[in-house]
Amino acid sequence: MDPSLQKHEFSVDMTCEGCAEAVSRVLNKLGGVQFNIDLPSKKVSIDSEHSVDTLLATLNKTGKAVSYVGPK
């Protein structure tokens, strides 16, 4: 595990597999992230060097309601 990566948890209003794929797509495009999507609980955990603002802006590109839960 890279110590420079920080783990953040976000709540994303995902209702289906397509929503989760949209989240995967924007995060993969951003790069430098490792993430886990928990569709049933509508949570996305992200390990990244990016700032929370950058991650939020990226997740907002999905058009879903997104909120920052906090560091993990």
Backbone as CSV, one residue per row, in Angstrom:
resi,resn,N_x,N_y,N_z,CA_x,CA_y,CA_z,C_x,C_y,C_z
1,MET,0.840,-1.198,0.000,0.000,0.000,0.000,0.873,1.244,0.000
2,ASP,0.618,2.129,-0.907,1.369,3.374,-1.030,0.967,4.332,0.105
3,PRO,1.914,4.725,0.952,1.576,5.582,2.097,1.110,6.981,1.701
4,SER,1.405,7.402,0.463,0.973,8.732,0.043,-0.504,8.742,-0.372
5,LEU,-1.087,7.559,-0.486,-2.505,7.488,-0.838,-3.347,7.692,0.410
6,GLN,-4.420,8.443,0.263,-5.342,8.620,1.372,-6.660,7.966,1.006
7,LYS,-7.308,7.394,2.007,-8.570,6.692,1.768,-9.737,7.603,2.136
8,HIS,-10.631,7.778,1.195,-11.799,8.630,1.409,-13.055,7.832,1.092
9,GLU,-14.125,8.172,1.771,-15.395,7.519,1.476,-16.423,8.559,1.052
10,PHE,-17.117,8.238,-0.017,-18.141,9.121,-0.552,-19.461,8.370,-0.626
11,SER,-20.525,9.112,-0.474,-21.857,8.567,-0.680,-22.294,9.042,-2.059
12,VAL,-22.663,8.090,-2.931,-23.081,8.443,-4.290,-24.448,7.809,-4.531
13,ASP,-25.375,8.581,-5.045,-26.739,8.095,-5.250,-26.810,7.178,-6.471
14,MET,-26.324,5.950,-6.284,-26.315,4.962,-7.365,-27.497,4.013,-7.169
15,THR,-28.240,3.777,-8.237,-29.404,2.904,-8.119,-29.259,1.599,-8.904
16,CYS,-28.248,1.547,-9.777,-28.117,0.354,-10.610,-26.666,0.136,-11.018
17,GLU,-26.431,-0.973,-11.697,-25.095,-1.323,-12.182,-24.566,-0.258,-13.138
18,GLY,-25.460,0.334,-13.923,-25.065,1.386,-14.863,-24.494,2.600,-14.132
19,CYS,-25.104,2.919,-12.974,-24.612,4.042,-12.158,-23.196,3.735,-11.670
20,ALA,-22.999,2.524,-11.198,-21.684,2.118,-10.698,-20.654,2.161,-11.826
21,GLU,-21.072,1.783,-13.033,-20.156,1.827,-14.177,-19.791,3.268,-14.527
22,ALA,-20.745,4.185,-14.387,-20.471,5.598,-14.656,-19.428,6.116,-13.671
23,VAL,-19.553,5.716,-12.404,-18.591,6.106,-11.375,-17.214,5.528,-11.716
24,SER,-17.173,4.256,-12.092,-15.906,3.616,-12.472,-15.254,4.359,-13.630
25,ARG,-16.070,4.725,-14.613,-15.558,5.386,-15.806,-14.883,6.715,-15.464
26,VAL,-15.565,7.573,-14.684,-14.964,8.886,-14.383,-13.722,8.745,-13.506
27,LEU,-13.728,7.767,-12.590,-12.558,7.575,-11.727,-11.379,7.024,-12.515
28,ASN,-11.645,6.094,-13.421,-10.560,5.549,-14.242,-9.975,6.616,-15.158
29,LYS,-10.823,7.522,-15.632,-10.359,8.597,-16.497,-9.462,9.561,-15.724
30,LEU,-9.809,9.802,-14.451,-9.003,10.677,-13.598,-7.619,10.069,-13.384
31,GLY,-7.577,8.763,-13.139,-6.307,8.070,-12.937,-5.746,8.303,-11.540
32,GLY,-4.781,7.466,-11.166,-4.136,7.601,-9.860,-5.056,7.290,-8.698
33,VAL,-6.060,6.473,-8.962,-7.002,6.113,-7.903,-7.200,4.605,-7.849
34,GLN,-7.423,4.115,-6.652,-7.879,2.735,-6.457,-9.202,2.912,-5.736
35,PHE,-10.214,2.206,-6.192,-11.515,2.437,-5.571,-12.330,1.155,-5.459
36,ASN,-13.288,1.214,-4.565,-14.201,0.105,-4.354,-15.613,0.682,-4.303
37,ILE,-16.485,0.121,-5.117,-17.859,0.602,-5.169,-18.773,-0.395,-4.466
38,ASP,-19.500,0.099,-3.476,-20.459,-0.731,-2.750,-21.849,-0.241,-3.156
39,LEU,-22.398,-0.868,-4.197,-23.669,-0.416,-4.761,-24.832,-0.494,-3.766
40,PRO,-25.007,-1.614,-3.033,-26.145,-1.682,-2.099,-26.157,-0.558,-1.055
41,SER,-24.983,-0.175,-0.546,-24.958,0.887,0.466,-24.670,2.264,-0.136
42,LYS,-24.537,2.302,-1.489,-24.310,3.565,-2.213,-23.059,4.295,-1.726
43,LYS,-22.016,3.525,-1.468,-20.761,4.108,-0.993,-19.637,3.817,-1.984
44,VAL,-18.732,4.773,-2.108,-17.542,4.589,-2.932,-16.343,4.917,-2.059
45,SER,-15.449,3.940,-1.884,-14.209,4.163,-1.136,-13.095,4.364,-2.148
46,ILE,-12.327,5.421,-1.967,-11.276,5.763,-2.931,-9.942,5.958,-2.221
47,ASP,-8.907,5.269,-2.711,-7.526,5.496,-2.256,-6.887,6.364,-3.323
48,SER,-6.426,7.541,-2.933,-5.918,8.466,-3.940,-5.023,9.534,-3.343
49,GLU,-4.150,10.094,-4.194,-3.352,11.255,-3.799,-4.115,12.534,-4.092
50,HIS,-5.198,12.431,-4.865,-5.980,13.611,-5.239,-6.680,14.204,-4.028
51,SER,-6.951,15.502,-4.094,-7.669,16.173,-3.005,-9.128,15.732,-3.017
52,VAL,-9.770,15.922,-1.877,-11.195,15.605,-1.770,-11.984,16.418,-2.797
53,ASP,-11.594,17.691,-2.986,-12.294,18.548,-3.956,-12.224,17.973,-5.367
54,THR,-11.038,17.480,-5.734,-10.855,16.888,-7.062,-11.720,15.638,-7.202
55,LEU,-11.712,14.804,-6.165,-12.502,13.568,-6.206,-13.995,13.889,-6.271
56,LEU,-14.429,14.873,-5.488,-15.844,15.276,-5.509,-16.239,15.796,-6.890
57,ALA,-15.391,16.648,-7.459,-15.675,17.213,-8.781,-15.773,16.098,-9.812
58,THR,-14.877,15.112,-9.694,-14.884,13.984,-10.626,-16.161,13.167,-10.469
59,LEU,-16.524,12.846,-9.234,-17.741,12.063,-8.998,-18.985,12.836,-9.436
60,ASN,-18.953,14.160,-9.312,-20.097,14.978,-9.729,-20.347,14.905,-11.229
61,LYS,-19.305,14.533,-11.995,-19.461,14.408,-13.453,-20.455,13.303,-13.819
62,THR,-20.737,12.411,-12.880,-21.700,11.338,-13.164,-23.125,11.882,-13.167
63,GLY,-23.331,13.085,-12.619,-24.675,13.638,-12.539,-25.459,13.102,-11.353
64,LYS,-24.808,12.290,-10.530,-25.467,11.724,-9.344,-25.262,12.668,-8.155
65,ALA,-26.121,12.541,-7.169,-25.929,13.283,-5.920,-24.748,12.642,-5.196
66,VAL,-23.751,13.460,-4.843,-22.537,12.961,-4.210,-22.276,13.728,-2.931
67,SER,-21.878,13.029,-1.875,-21.448,13.719,-0.668,-20.231,13.018,-0.087
68,TYR,-19.408,13.811,0.568,-18.188,13.279,1.179,-18.528,12.751,2.557
69,VAL,-18.278,11.469,2.781,-18.571,10.863,4.078,-17.436,11.166,5.051
70,GLY,-16.199,11.019,4.574,-15.055,11.323,5.420,-13.897,10.401,5.135
71,PRO,-12.769,10.661,5.823,-11.619,9.773,5.646,-11.922,8.414,6.249
72,LYS,-11.289,7.387,5.698,-11.536,6.038,6.198,-10.363,5.539,6.979
